[in-house]
Amino acid sequence: MTQGELAEKCDVAQATVAMIERDALMPSPDFLRRLTRATSFPAEFFMNAPDWEFPLGSLSYRKFSKLRAAERTKSHRLAQQSFELYEFLAARLKTPRVALGKMPTEQPQEAARLTRTLLGLSATGPVRGLVSRLERSGIRVFFLPEVIEDPDHESRTEIENVDGFSIWVEGAKPVIAVNGSRPGDRIRLTLAHELGHLVLHYPFHAEQDIEREAYLFGAEFLFPEESFRAELHRPVTLAKLAELKARWGVSMSAILYRARELDIVSDRQHKYLRMHLGKRGWTKCEPVDIPIEAPRALHYMADLAYRDDRSHRALADDAHLPLFWINRIFSAQAAPRRTEVPGQVVSLTDRRKNRSRP
Ligand SMILES: [Zn+2]
């Protein structure tokens, strides 16, 4: 809510809310009662200072030129509360050690190869179960819902311009938040890209071209150059791109782009294949669905720490959060829609006959 919206719901002047936010005014017991009524959050939630510094780093957001302030604030806050819930549960359980390393002076491709090793992946071969691999390496992965509704369902914010962002909380706890309503291959690319930021850009050197470096890291991490060259033979065709997409979980467009970068296709071939992707509408919506793998850690930890609490009611009480909010965080950690069989290579002609998608 904006200050104005909250002031209206609490029936106080906006200046009062502004002063309380700035720590210039101590909220009265009466205001606290109004606040809990207006937000459905318990008084304890407002009485306790947050346990964690969860900074909205300029690094995480500089790429989102189109991002509206509401999208930015709400996606950040939701990630923060997912994180706090994670830490609340983690304090009651034994959780995985962080296996990720910071390599701010390393070349992006080399850092990607080292990171594959640190995460227990082979030097070559597709990364299967990327999300669970990251979670088991101590990285907090959270899905954000595409639409964030206010508690009373009066207003909704679509976070359509957010793909994902990442931060190290207090320098030691890596977090990646991604928009869970994107196609599976795009989510994988975002995860690998943000992983690159975590590995390469803490601390950040001014001369670094961070988006380019995160791209190079992500490309190498998901599809190592050695394998890429071994598997993408000439002539490069759309069918070949589709086959590699199914096997590696990387989009046809991304494979084609990299093929140009590595000089596997000529400029002319690249343009020709792009044109054919475009003609079929595949630059907007590609064939071969990559299954979405949802984060499991929050669900898993809640099940362990609260064995007999399937409704999450006890968890909500202990964490000083309203039940609807807990449920919102949990329900975002699920793979939406899409029912395709993973890893199946479907012939392109068959697919086009059977599908009516744009
Ligand atoms: Zn980036």
Residues whose N, C-alpha, C, O or C-beta is under 5 A from the ligand:
A	BS01	ZN	E211 A214
